[in-house]
Amino acid sequence: MKEVNIIPDDPKLAECLKQLEQEIKFLSQFKHSNIVQYYGMETIEDHLYICLEHVHPGSINKYVRQYCRAMTESVVHNFTHNILG
């Protein structure tokens, strides 16, 4: 689940929400084993929750930090190959 804090009067918030809307629109259109499944979203008070399929160990960034140490060209190639494969 992604959690986004909605801070009133934050000038960056509008752009962030626009990007999230684009991501949600993109994710909601696809059903593929290599794409994280989007389940829905809900706003509660000042938080926006986006429900996504659980993927171990989490984000690509977390995986790279834990197992690869750096985002090298080879790592990007491997991820791209697996996503598009």
PDB file of N, CA, C and O in Angstrom:
ATOM      1  N   MET A   1       0.848  -1.171   0.000  1.00  0.00           N
ATOM      2  CA  MET A   1       0.000   0.000   0.000  1.00  0.00           C
ATOM      3  C   MET A   1       0.894   1.234   0.000  1.00  0.00           C
ATOM      4  O   MET A   1       1.844   1.333   0.777  1.00  0.00           O
ATOM      5  N   LYS A   2       0.575   2.155  -0.872  1.00  0.00           N
ATOM      6  CA  LYS A   2       1.250   3.450  -0.864  1.00  0.00           C
ATOM      7  C   LYS A   2       0.413   4.392  -0.018  1.00  0.00           C
ATOM      8  O   LYS A   2      -0.815   4.409  -0.104  1.00  0.00           O
ATOM      9  N   GLU A   3       1.098   5.170   0.794  1.00  0.00           N
ATOM     10  CA  GLU A   3       0.414   6.169   1.612  1.00  0.00           C
ATOM     11  C   GLU A   3       0.966   7.526   1.250  1.00  0.00           C
ATOM     12  O   GLU A   3       2.180   7.727   1.239  1.00  0.00           O
ATOM     13  N   VAL A   4       0.079   8.460   0.953  1.00  0.00           N
ATOM     14  CA  VAL A   4       0.482   9.810   0.596  1.00  0.00           C
ATOM     15  C   VAL A   4      -0.172  10.767   1.578  1.00  0.00           C
ATOM     16  O   VAL A   4      -1.394  10.786   1.724  1.00  0.00           O
ATOM     17  N   ASN A   5       0.655  11.562   2.251  1.00  0.00           N
ATOM     18  CA  ASN A   5       0.127  12.585   3.150  1.00  0.00           C
ATOM     19  C   ASN A   5      -0.342  13.762   2.316  1.00  0.00           C
ATOM     20  O   ASN A   5       0.399  14.277   1.479  1.00  0.00           O
ATOM     21  N   ILE A   6      -1.567  14.182   2.547  1.00  0.00           N
ATOM     22  CA  ILE A   6      -2.117  15.327   1.837  1.00  0.00           C
ATOM     23  C   ILE A   6      -1.986  16.534   2.751  1.00  0.00           C
ATOM     24  O   ILE A   6      -2.692  16.657   3.752  1.00  0.00           O
ATOM     25  N   ILE A   7      -1.073  17.418   2.388  1.00  0.00           N
ATOM     26  CA  ILE A   7      -0.808  18.601   3.196  1.00  0.00           C
ATOM     27  C   ILE A   7      -1.437  19.805   2.495  1.00  0.00           C
ATOM     28  O   ILE A   7      -0.996  20.206   1.418  1.00  0.00           O
ATOM     29  N   PRO A   8      -2.465  20.374   3.111  1.00  0.00           N
ATOM     30  CA  PRO A   8      -3.111  21.537   2.484  1.00  0.00           C
ATOM     31  C   PRO A   8      -2.114  22.672   2.244  1.00  0.00           C
ATOM     32  O   PRO A   8      -1.195  22.881   3.036  1.00  0.00           O
ATOM     33  N   ASP A   9      -2.305  23.387   1.165  1.00  0.00           N
ATOM     34  CA  ASP A   9      -1.488  24.554   0.806  1.00  0.00           C
ATOM     35  C   ASP A   9      -0.048  24.201   0.459  1.00  0.00           C
ATOM     36  O   ASP A   9       0.811  25.082   0.449  1.00  0.00           O
ATOM     37  N   ASP A  10       0.237  22.927   0.173  1.00  0.00           N
ATOM     38  CA  ASP A  10       1.577  22.525  -0.261  1.00  0.00           C
ATOM     39  C   ASP A  10       1.653  22.714  -1.771  1.00  0.00           C
ATOM     40  O   ASP A  10       0.901  22.073  -2.505  1.00  0.00           O
ATOM     41  N   PRO A  11       2.555  23.591  -2.256  1.00  0.00           N
ATOM     42  CA  PRO A  11       2.625  23.853  -3.701  1.00  0.00           C
ATOM     43  C   PRO A  11       3.038  22.619  -4.514  1.00  0.00           C
ATOM     44  O   PRO A  11       2.730  22.538  -5.703  1.00  0.00           O
ATOM     45  N   LYS A  12       3.716  21.680  -3.902  1.00  0.00           N
ATOM     46  CA  LYS A  12       4.155  20.469  -4.602  1.00  0.00           C
ATOM     47  C   LYS A  12       3.048  19.419  -4.655  1.00  0.00           C
ATOM     48  O   LYS A  12       3.122  18.484  -5.451  1.00  0.00           O
ATOM     49  N   LEU A  13       2.026  19.565  -3.817  1.00  0.00           N
ATOM     50  CA  LEU A  13       0.970  18.569  -3.713  1.00  0.00           C
ATOM     51  C   LEU A  13       0.209  18.390  -5.024  1.00  0.00           C
ATOM     52  O   LEU A  13      -0.069  17.260  -5.426  1.00  0.00           O
ATOM     53  N   ALA A  14      -0.124  19.471  -5.682  1.00  0.00           N
ATOM     54  CA  ALA A  14      -0.896  19.376  -6.927  1.00  0.00           C
ATOM     55  C   ALA A  14      -0.136  18.554  -7.966  1.00  0.00           C
ATOM     56  O   ALA A  14      -0.729  17.706  -8.633  1.00  0.00           O
ATOM     57  N   GLU A  15       1.142  18.789  -8.110  1.00  0.00           N
ATOM     58  CA  GLU A  15       1.949  18.026  -9.078  1.00  0.00           C
ATOM     59  C   GLU A  15       2.064  16.569  -8.653  1.00  0.00           C
ATOM     60  O   GLU A  15       1.987  15.669  -9.490  1.00  0.00           O
ATOM     61  N   CYS A  16       2.246  16.335  -7.376  1.00  0.00           N
ATOM     62  CA  CYS A  16       2.338  14.965  -6.852  1.00  0.00           C
ATOM     63  C   CYS A  16       1.042  14.202  -7.118  1.00  0.00           C
ATOM     64  O   CYS A  16       1.081  13.057  -7.568  1.00  0.00           O
ATOM     65  N   LEU A  17      -0.089  14.817  -6.849  1.00  0.00           N
ATOM     66  CA  LEU A  17      -1.375  14.169  -7.073  1.00  0.00           C
ATOM     67  C   LEU A  17      -1.623  13.919  -8.553  1.00  0.00           C
ATOM     68  O   LEU A  17      -2.220  12.908  -8.923  1.00  0.00           O
ATOM     69  N   LYS A  18      -1.170  14.831  -9.394  1.00  0.00           N
ATOM     70  CA  LYS A  18      -1.300  14.643 -10.841  1.00  0.00           C
ATOM     71  C   LYS A  18      -0.492  13.428 -11.294  1.00  0.00           C
ATOM     72  O   LYS A  18      -0.969  12.631 -12.103  1.00  0.00           O
ATOM     73  N   GLN A  19       0.714  13.286 -10.780  1.00  0.00           N
ATOM     74  CA  GLN A  19       1.555  12.132 -11.119  1.00  0.00           C
ATOM     75  C   GLN A  19       0.927  10.838 -10.601  1.00  0.00           C
ATOM     76  O   GLN A  19       0.940   9.820 -11.293  1.00  0.00           O
ATOM     77  N   LEU A  20       0.385  10.877  -9.396  1.00  0.00           N
ATOM     78  CA  LEU A  20      -0.278   9.699  -8.840  1.00  0.00           C
ATOM     79  C   LEU A  20      -1.498   9.300  -9.672  1.00  0.00           C
ATOM     80  O   LEU A  20      -1.724   8.114  -9.912  1.00  0.00           O
ATOM     81  N   GLU A  21      -2.276  10.279 -10.108  1.00  0.00           N
ATOM     82  CA  GLU A  21      -3.429   9.993 -10.952  1.00  0.00           C
ATOM     83  C   GLU A  21      -2.996   9.309 -12.240  1.00  0.00           C
ATOM     84  O   GLU A  21      -3.655   8.378 -12.703  1.00  0.00           O
ATOM     85  N   GLN A  22      -1.888   9.768 -12.822  1.00  0.00           N
ATOM     86  CA  GLN A  22      -1.371   9.154 -14.042  1.00  0.00           C
ATOM     87  C   GLN A  22      -0.914   7.721 -13.775  1.00  0.00           C
ATOM     88  O   GLN A  22      -1.174   6.822 -14.574  1.00  0.00           O
ATOM     89  N   GLU A  23      -0.233   7.514 -12.650  1.00  0.00           N
ATOM     90  CA  GLU A  23       0.222   6.173 -12.286  1.00  0.00           C
ATOM     91  C   GLU A  23      -0.968   5.237 -12.069  1.00  0.00           C
ATOM     92  O   GLU A  23      -0.960   4.096 -12.532  1.00  0.00           O
ATOM     93  N   ILE A  24      -1.985   5.724 -11.365  1.00  0.00           N
ATOM     94  CA  ILE A  24      -3.179   4.921 -11.106  1.00  0.00           C
ATOM     95  C   ILE A  24      -3.872   4.578 -12.415  1.00  0.00           C
ATOM     96  O   ILE A  24      -4.275   3.434 -12.625  1.00  0.00           O
ATOM     97  N   LYS A  25      -4.011   5.553 -13.286  1.00  0.00           N
ATOM     98  CA  LYS A  25      -4.658   5.328 -14.587  1.00  0.00           C
ATOM     99  C   LYS A  25      -3.895   4.263 -15.375  1.00  0.00           C
ATOM    100  O   LYS A  25      -4.496   3.383 -15.992  1.00  0.00           O
ATOM    101  N   PHE A  26      -2.569   4.356 -15.347  1.00  0.00           N
ATOM    102  CA  PHE A  26      -1.715   3.397 -16.052  1.00  0.00           C
ATOM    103  C   PHE A  26      -1.871   2.004 -15.447  1.00  0.00           C
ATOM    104  O   PHE A  26      -2.133   1.041 -16.168  1.00  0.00           O
ATOM    105  N   LEU A  27      -1.712   1.892 -14.131  1.00  0.00           N
ATOM    106  CA  LEU A  27      -1.757   0.590 -13.467  1.00  0.00           C
ATOM    107  C   LEU A  27      -3.122  -0.079 -13.596  1.00  0.00           C
ATOM    108  O   LEU A  27      -3.204  -1.300 -13.728  1.00  0.00           O
ATOM    109  N   SER A  28      -4.178   0.705 -13.559  1.00  0.00           N
ATOM    110  CA  SER A  28      -5.515   0.121 -13.600  1.00  0.00           C
ATOM    111  C   SER A  28      -5.853  -0.500 -14.953  1.00  0.00           C
ATOM    112  O   SER A  28      -6.800  -1.281 -15.050  1.00  0.00           O
ATOM    113  N   GLN A  29      -5.099  -0.168 -15.992  1.00  0.00           N
ATOM    114  CA  GLN A  29      -5.358  -0.681 -17.337  1.00  0.00           C
ATOM    115  C   GLN A  29      -4.697  -2.022 -17.616  1.00  0.00           C
ATOM    116  O   GLN A  29      -5.065  -2.694 -18.579  1.00  0.00           O
ATOM    117  N   PHE A  30      -3.729  -2.430 -16.797  1.00  0.00           N
ATOM    118  CA  PHE A  30      -2.919  -3.597 -17.121  1.00  0.00           C
ATOM    119  C   PHE A  30      -3.129  -4.740 -16.144  1.00  0.00           C
ATOM    120  O   PHE A  30      -3.287  -4.537 -14.940  1.00  0.00           O
ATOM    121  N   LYS A  31      -3.126  -5.936 -16.690  1.00  0.00           N
ATOM    122  CA  LYS A  31      -3.135  -7.159 -15.888  1.00  0.00           C
ATOM    123  C   LYS A  31      -2.054  -8.057 -16.481  1.00  0.00           C
ATOM    124  O   LYS A  31      -2.256  -8.697 -17.513  1.00  0.00           O
ATOM    125  N   HIS A  32      -0.911  -8.092 -15.815  1.00  0.00           N
ATOM    126  CA  HIS A  32       0.235  -8.865 -16.300  1.00  0.00           C
ATOM    127  C   HIS A  32       1.046  -9.306 -15.093  1.00  0.00           C
ATOM    128  O   HIS A  32       1.124  -8.577 -14.104  1.00  0.00           O
ATOM    129  N   SER A  33       1.642 -10.466 -15.157  1.00  0.00           N
ATOM    130  CA  SER A  33       2.396 -11.002 -14.020  1.00  0.00           C
ATOM    131  C   SER A  33       3.607 -10.150 -13.656  1.00  0.00           C
ATOM    132  O   SER A  33       4.095 -10.232 -12.529  1.00  0.00           O
ATOM    133  N   ASN A  34       4.101  -9.338 -14.583  1.00  0.00           N
ATOM    134  CA  ASN A  34       5.280  -8.501 -14.306  1.00  0.00           C
ATOM    135  C   ASN A  34       4.918  -7.057 -13.968  1.00  0.00           C
ATOM    136  O   ASN A  34       5.803  -6.210 -13.850  1.00  0.00           O
ATOM    137  N   ILE A  35       3.635  -6.772 -13.813  1.00  0.00           N
ATOM    138  CA  ILE A  35       3.195  -5.428 -13.443  1.00  0.00           C
ATOM    139  C   ILE A  35       2.412  -5.533 -12.139  1.00  0.00           C
ATOM    140  O   ILE A  35       1.508  -6.359 -12.015  1.00  0.00           O
ATOM    141  N   VAL A  36       2.760  -4.701 -11.180  1.00  0.00           N
ATOM    142  CA  VAL A  36       2.083  -4.701  -9.886  1.00  0.00           C
ATOM    143  C   VAL A  36       0.601  -4.399 -10.103  1.00  0.00           C
ATOM    144  O   VAL A  36       0.246  -3.431 -10.776  1.00  0.00           O
ATOM    145  N   GLN A  37      -0.255  -5.234  -9.526  1.00  0.00           N
ATOM    146  CA  GLN A  37      -1.700  -5.092  -9.697  1.00  0.00           C
ATOM    147  C   GLN A  37      -2.242  -3.975  -8.810  1.00  0.00           C
ATOM    148  O   GLN A  37      -1.952  -3.922  -7.615  1.00  0.00           O
ATOM    149  N   TYR A  38      -3.018  -3.100  -9.398  1.00  0.00           N
ATOM    150  CA  TYR A  38      -3.680  -2.011  -8.687  1.00  0.00           C
ATOM    151  C   TYR A  38      -5.049  -2.504  -8.223  1.00  0.00           C
ATOM    152  O   TYR A  38      -5.799  -3.073  -9.016  1.00  0.00           O
ATOM    153  N   TYR A  39      -5.388  -2.291  -6.933  1.00  0.00           N
ATOM    154  CA  TYR A  39      -6.658  -2.742  -6.387  1.00  0.00           C
ATOM    155  C   TYR A  39      -7.637  -1.616  -6.080  1.00  0.00           C
ATOM    156  O   TYR A  39      -8.844  -1.849  -6.029  1.00  0.00           O
ATOM    157  N   GLY A  40      -7.149  -0.425  -5.878  1.00  0.00           N
ATOM    158  CA  GLY A  40      -8.040   0.689  -5.584  1.00  0.00           C
ATOM    159  C   GLY A  40      -7.363   1.718  -4.707  1.00  0.00           C
ATOM    160  O   GLY A  40      -6.200   1.573  -4.333  1.00  0.00           O
ATOM    161  N   MET A  41      -8.121   2.774  -4.382  1.00  0.00           N
ATOM    162  CA  MET A  41      -7.571   3.818  -3.516  1.00  0.00           C
ATOM    163  C   MET A  41      -8.670   4.371  -2.630  1.00  0.00           C
ATOM    164  O   MET A  41      -9.859   4.241  -2.921  1.00  0.00           O
ATOM    165  N   GLU A  42      -8.239   4.994  -1.535  1.00  0.00           N
ATOM    166  CA  GLU A  42      -9.182   5.575  -0.589  1.00  0.00           C
ATOM    167  C   GLU A  42      -8.513   6.759   0.088  1.00  0.00           C
ATOM    168  O   GLU A  42      -7.321   6.721   0.395  1.00  0.00           O
ATOM    169  N   THR A  43      -9.286   7.803   0.316  1.00  0.00           N
ATOM    170  CA  THR A  43      -8.799   8.970   1.053  1.00  0.00           C
ATOM    171  C   THR A  43      -9.445   8.964   2.426  1.00  0.00           C
ATOM    172  O   THR A  43     -10.668   8.919   2.555  1.00  0.00           O
ATOM    173  N   ILE A  44      -8.599   9.009   3.454  1.00  0.00           N
ATOM    174  CA  ILE A  44      -9.072   9.073   4.834  1.00  0.00           C
ATOM    175  C   ILE A  44      -8.380  10.253   5.493  1.00  0.00           C
ATOM    176  O   ILE A  44      -7.162  10.269   5.672  1.00  0.00           O
ATOM    177  N   GLU A  45      -9.193  11.240   5.849  1.00  0.00           N
ATOM    178  CA  GLU A  45      -8.695  12.489   6.442  1.00  0.00           C
ATOM    179  C   GLU A  45      -7.632  13.091   5.539  1.00  0.00           C
ATOM    180  O   GLU A  45      -7.930  13.463   4.404  1.00  0.00           O
ATOM    181  N   ASP A  46      -6.399  13.193   6.018  1.00  0.00           N
ATOM    182  CA  ASP A  46      -5.347  13.831   5.216  1.00  0.00           C
ATOM    183  C   ASP A  46      -4.364  12.808   4.631  1.00  0.00           C
ATOM    184  O   ASP A  46      -3.188  13.110   4.428  1.00  0.00           O
ATOM    185  N   HIS A  47      -4.864  11.596   4.364  1.00  0.00           N
ATOM    186  CA  HIS A  47      -4.039  10.552   3.771  1.00  0.00           C
ATOM    187  C   HIS A  47      -4.740   9.941   2.563  1.00  0.00           C
ATOM    188  O   HIS A  47      -5.950   9.714   2.580  1.00  0.00           O
ATOM    189  N   LEU A  48      -3.972   9.681   1.531  1.00  0.00           N
ATOM    190  CA  LEU A  48      -4.448   8.967   0.355  1.00  0.00           C
ATOM    191  C   LEU A  48      -3.783   7.608   0.373  1.00  0.00           C
ATOM    192  O   LEU A  48      -2.556   7.521   0.428  1.00  0.00           O
ATOM    193  N   TYR A  49      -4.571   6.542   0.329  1.00  0.00           N
ATOM    194  CA  TYR A  49      -4.048   5.186   0.355  1.00  0.00           C
ATOM    195  C   TYR A  49      -4.294   4.541  -1.008  1.00  0.00           C
ATOM    196  O   TYR A  49      -5.419   4.523  -1.507  1.00  0.00           O
ATOM    197  N   ILE A  50      -3.229   4.017  -1.595  1.00  0.00           N
ATOM    198  CA  ILE A  50      -3.322   3.322  -2.872  1.00  0.00           C
ATOM    199  C   ILE A  50      -3.016   1.863  -2.611  1.00  0.00           C
ATOM    200  O   ILE A  50      -1.919   1.520  -2.168  1.00  0.00           O
ATOM    201  N   CYS A  51      -3.986   1.001  -2.884  1.00  0.00           N
ATOM    202  CA  CYS A  51      -3.849  -0.430  -2.605  1.00  0.00           C
ATOM    203  C   CYS A  51      -3.272  -1.138  -3.826  1.00  0.00           C
ATOM    204  O   CYS A  51      -3.840  -1.093  -4.917  1.00  0.00           O
ATOM    205  N   LEU A  52      -2.137  -1.789  -3.619  1.00  0.00           N
ATOM    206  CA  LEU A  52      -1.413  -2.476  -4.684  1.00  0.00           C
ATOM    207  C   LEU A  52      -1.095  -3.899  -4.256  1.00  0.00           C
ATOM    208  O   LEU A  52      -1.087  -4.224  -3.068  1.00  0.00           O
ATOM    209  N   GLU A  53      -0.840  -4.725  -5.232  1.00  0.00           N
ATOM    210  CA  GLU A  53      -0.399  -6.092  -4.968  1.00  0.00           C
ATOM    211  C   GLU A  53       0.906  -6.058  -4.175  1.00  0.00           C
ATOM    212  O   GLU A  53       1.773  -5.225  -4.439  1.00  0.00           O
ATOM    213  N   HIS A  54       1.047  -6.962  -3.207  1.00  0.00           N
ATOM    214  CA  HIS A  54       2.289  -7.055  -2.440  1.00  0.00           C
ATOM    215  C   HIS A  54       3.368  -7.719  -3.292  1.00  0.00           C
ATOM    216  O   HIS A  54       3.152  -8.774  -3.889  1.00  0.00           O
ATOM    217  N   VAL A  55       4.509  -7.089  -3.332  1.00  0.00           N
ATOM    218  CA  VAL A  55       5.648  -7.625  -4.067  1.00  0.00           C
ATOM    219  C   VAL A  55       6.842  -7.662  -3.118  1.00  0.00           C
ATOM    220  O   VAL A  55       7.279  -6.624  -2.621  1.00  0.00           O
ATOM    221  N   HIS A  56       7.360  -8.847  -2.873  1.00  0.00           N
ATOM    222  CA  HIS A  56       8.513  -9.002  -1.983  1.00  0.00           C
ATOM    223  C   HIS A  56       9.786  -8.746  -2.783  1.00  0.00           C
ATOM    224  O   HIS A  56       9.866  -9.259  -3.899  1.00  0.00           O
ATOM    225  N   PRO A  57      10.771  -8.014  -2.326  1.00  0.00           N
ATOM    226  CA  PRO A  57      10.929  -7.396  -1.012  1.00  0.00           C
ATOM    227  C   PRO A  57      10.427  -5.963  -0.955  1.00  0.00           C
ATOM    228  O   PRO A  57      10.722  -5.263   0.013  1.00  0.00           O
ATOM    229  N   GLY A  58       9.689  -5.502  -1.938  1.00  0.00           N
ATOM    230  CA  GLY A  58       9.173  -4.134  -1.934  1.00  0.00           C
ATOM    231  C   GLY A  58       9.549  -3.432  -3.222  1.00  0.00           C
ATOM    232  O   GLY A  58       9.442  -4.005  -4.307  1.00  0.00           O
ATOM    233  N   SER A  59       9.984  -2.208  -3.102  1.00  0.00           N
ATOM    234  CA  SER A  59      10.311  -1.410  -4.280  1.00  0.00           C
ATOM    235  C   SER A  59      11.605  -1.878  -4.942  1.00  0.00           C
ATOM    236  O   SER A  59      12.430  -2.550  -4.324  1.00  0.00           O
ATOM    237  N   ILE A  60      11.759  -1.515  -6.189  1.00  0.00           N
ATOM    238  CA  ILE A  60      13.007  -1.821  -6.904  1.00  0.00           C
ATOM    239  C   ILE A  60      14.171  -1.152  -6.186  1.00  0.00           C
ATOM    240  O   ILE A  60      15.246  -1.740  -6.062  1.00  0.00           O
ATOM    241  N   ASN A  61      13.964   0.067  -5.717  1.00  0.00           N
ATOM    242  CA  ASN A  61      15.019   0.784  -5.005  1.00  0.00           C
ATOM    243  C   ASN A  61      15.473   0.008  -3.774  1.00  0.00           C
ATOM    244  O   ASN A  61      16.671  -0.120  -3.523  1.00  0.00           O
ATOM    245  N   LYS A  62      14.514  -0.510  -3.004  1.00  0.00           N
ATOM    246  CA  LYS A  62      14.851  -1.286  -1.803  1.00  0.00           C
ATOM    247  C   LYS A  62      15.608  -2.563  -2.180  1.00  0.00           C
ATOM    248  O   LYS A  62      16.586  -2.928  -1.527  1.00  0.00           O
ATOM    249  N   TYR A  63      15.151  -3.232  -3.234  1.00  0.00           N
ATOM    250  CA  TYR A  63      15.810  -4.456  -3.699  1.00  0.00           C
ATOM    251  C   TYR A  63      17.257  -4.169  -4.118  1.00  0.00           C
ATOM    252  O   TYR A  63      18.177  -4.898  -3.746  1.00  0.00           O
ATOM    253  N   VAL A  64      17.439  -3.115  -4.884  1.00  0.00           N
ATOM    254  CA  VAL A  64      18.787  -2.762  -5.362  1.00  0.00           C
ATOM    255  C   VAL A  64      19.700  -2.449  -4.186  1.00  0.00           C
ATOM    256  O   VAL A  64      20.836  -2.920  -4.142  1.00  0.00           O
ATOM    257  N   ARG A  65      19.217  -1.661  -3.235  1.00  0.00           N
ATOM    258  CA  ARG A  65      20.046  -1.343  -2.064  1.00  0.00           C
ATOM    259  C   ARG A  65      20.416  -2.583  -1.287  1.00  0.00           C
ATOM    260  O   ARG A  65      21.538  -2.693  -0.792  1.00  0.00           O
ATOM    261  N   GLN A  66      19.478  -3.532  -1.169  1.00  0.00           N
ATOM    262  CA  GLN A  66      19.706  -4.717  -0.358  1.00  0.00           C
ATOM    263  C   GLN A  66      20.594  -5.746  -1.056  1.00  0.00           C
ATOM    264  O   GLN A  66      21.451  -6.352  -0.413  1.00  0.00           O
ATOM    265  N   TYR A  67      20.401  -5.953  -2.367  1.00  0.00           N
ATOM    266  CA  TYR A  67      21.071  -7.049  -3.049  1.00  0.00           C
ATOM    267  C   TYR A  67      22.132  -6.631  -4.075  1.00  0.00           C
ATOM    268  O   TYR A  67      23.056  -7.396  -4.352  1.00  0.00           O
ATOM    269  N   CYS A  68      22.010  -5.448  -4.627  1.00  0.00           N
ATOM    270  CA  CYS A  68      22.902  -5.064  -5.727  1.00  0.00           C
ATOM    271  C   CYS A  68      23.859  -3.940  -5.356  1.00  0.00           C
ATOM    272  O   CYS A  68      24.869  -3.738  -6.030  1.00  0.00           O
ATOM    273  N   ARG A  69      23.559  -3.227  -4.322  1.00  0.00           N
ATOM    274  CA  ARG A  69      24.356  -2.112  -3.816  1.00  0.00           C
ATOM    275  C   ARG A  69      24.261  -0.840  -4.665  1.00  0.00           C
ATOM    276  O   ARG A  69      24.363   0.258  -4.118  1.00  0.00           O
ATOM    277  N   ALA A  70      24.068  -0.956  -5.991  1.00  0.00           N
ATOM    278  CA  ALA A  70      23.992   0.232  -6.843  1.00  0.00           C
ATOM    279  C   ALA A  70      23.147  -0.063  -8.075  1.00  0.00           C
ATOM    280  O   ALA A  70      23.045  -1.208  -8.514  1.00  0.00           O
ATOM    281  N   MET A  71      22.551   0.976  -8.620  1.00  0.00           N
ATOM    282  CA  MET A  71      21.733   0.856  -9.823  1.00  0.00           C
ATOM    283  C   MET A  71      22.647   1.005 -11.041  1.00  0.00           C
ATOM    284  O   MET A  71      22.764   2.080 -11.629  1.00  0.00           O
ATOM    285  N   THR A  72      23.283  -0.095 -11.396  1.00  0.00           N
ATOM    286  CA  THR A  72      24.204  -0.090 -12.536  1.00  0.00           C
ATOM    287  C   THR A  72      23.427  -0.345 -13.830  1.00  0.00           C
ATOM    288  O   THR A  72      22.248  -0.698 -13.795  1.00  0.00           O
ATOM    289  N   GLU A  73      24.084  -0.167 -14.950  1.00  0.00           N
ATOM    290  CA  GLU A  73      23.453  -0.438 -16.246  1.00  0.00           C
ATOM    291  C   GLU A  73      23.017  -1.900 -16.337  1.00  0.00           C
ATOM    292  O   GLU A  73      21.961  -2.200 -16.892  1.00  0.00           O
ATOM    293  N   SER A  74      23.815  -2.790 -15.802  1.00  0.00           N
ATOM    294  CA  SER A  74      23.482  -4.214 -15.816  1.00  0.00           C
ATOM    295  C   SER A  74      22.217  -4.492 -15.004  1.00  0.00           C
ATOM    296  O   SER A  74      21.374  -5.282 -15.429  1.00  0.00           O
ATOM    297  N   VAL A  75      22.079  -3.861 -13.858  1.00  0.00           N
ATOM    298  CA  VAL A  75      20.895  -4.040 -13.018  1.00  0.00           C
ATOM    299  C   VAL A  75      19.664  -3.515 -13.751  1.00  0.00           C
ATOM    300  O   VAL A  75      18.625  -4.176 -13.767  1.00  0.00           O
ATOM    301  N   VAL A  76      19.770  -2.338 -14.355  1.00  0.00           N
ATOM    302  CA  VAL A  76      18.659  -1.770 -15.116  1.00  0.00           C
ATOM    303  C   VAL A  76      18.284  -2.705 -16.259  1.00  0.00           C
ATOM    304  O   VAL A  76      17.101  -2.932 -16.515  1.00  0.00           O
ATOM    305  N   HIS A  77      19.280  -3.245 -16.942  1.00  0.00           N
ATOM    306  CA  HIS A  77      19.037  -4.182 -18.052  1.00  0.00           C
ATOM    307  C   HIS A  77      18.249  -5.398 -17.560  1.00  0.00           C
ATOM    308  O   HIS A  77      17.272  -5.803 -18.190  1.00  0.00           O
ATOM    309  N   ASN A  78      18.674  -5.978 -16.436  1.00  0.00           N
ATOM    310  CA  ASN A  78      17.998  -7.162 -15.903  1.00  0.00           C
ATOM    311  C   ASN A  78      16.544  -6.874 -15.515  1.00  0.00           C
ATOM    312  O   ASN A  78      15.648  -7.661 -15.823  1.00  0.00           O
ATOM    313  N   PHE A  79      16.316  -5.753 -14.846  1.00  0.00           N
ATOM    314  CA  PHE A  79      14.942  -5.392 -14.473  1.00  0.00           C
ATOM    315  C   PHE A  79      14.098  -5.157 -15.718  1.00  0.00           C
ATOM    316  O   PHE A  79      12.973  -5.649 -15.807  1.00  0.00           O
ATOM    317  N   THR A  80      14.627  -4.414 -16.674  1.00  0.00           N
ATOM    318  CA  THR A  80      13.888  -4.114 -17.899  1.00  0.00           C
ATOM    319  C   THR A  80      13.553  -5.402 -18.642  1.00  0.00           C
ATOM    320  O   THR A  80      12.434  -5.575 -19.126  1.00  0.00           O
ATOM    321  N   HIS A  81      14.518  -6.295 -18.729  1.00  0.00           N
ATOM    322  CA  HIS A  81      14.307  -7.582 -19.412  1.00  0.00           C
ATOM    323  C   HIS A  81      13.185  -8.376 -18.743  1.00  0.00           C
ATOM    324  O   HIS A  81      12.329  -8.938 -19.426  1.00  0.00           O
ATOM    325  N   ASN A  82      13.188  -8.423 -17.399  1.00  0.00           N
ATOM    326  CA  ASN A  82      12.162  -9.166 -16.669  1.00  0.00           C
ATOM    327  C   ASN A  82      10.791  -8.524 -16.766  1.00  0.00           C
ATOM    328  O   ASN A  82       9.781  -9.223 -16.851  1.00  0.00           O
ATOM    329  N   ILE A  83      10.748  -7.195 -16.753  1.00  0.00           N
ATOM    330  CA  ILE A  83       9.472  -6.506 -16.842  1.00  0.00           C
ATOM    331  C   ILE A  83       8.855  -6.695 -18.225  1.00  0.00           C
ATOM    332  O   ILE A  83       7.654  -6.936 -18.349  1.00  0.00           O
ATOM    333  N   LEU A  84       9.678  -6.586 -19.254  1.00  0.00           N
ATOM    334  CA  LEU A  84       9.163  -6.683 -20.627  1.00  0.00           C
ATOM    335  C   LEU A  84       9.017  -8.128 -21.095  1.00  0.00           C
ATOM    336  O   LEU A  84       8.322  -8.398 -22.075  1.00  0.00           O
ATOM    337  N   GLY A  85       9.674  -9.062 -20.393  1.00  0.00           N
ATOM    338  CA  GLY A  85       9.655 -10.470 -20.789  1.00  0.00           C
ATOM    339  C   GLY A  85       8.377 -11.099 -20.529  1.00  0.00           C
ATOM    340  O   GLY A  85       8.204 -12.285 -20.809  1.00  0.00           O
TER     341      GLY A  85
END
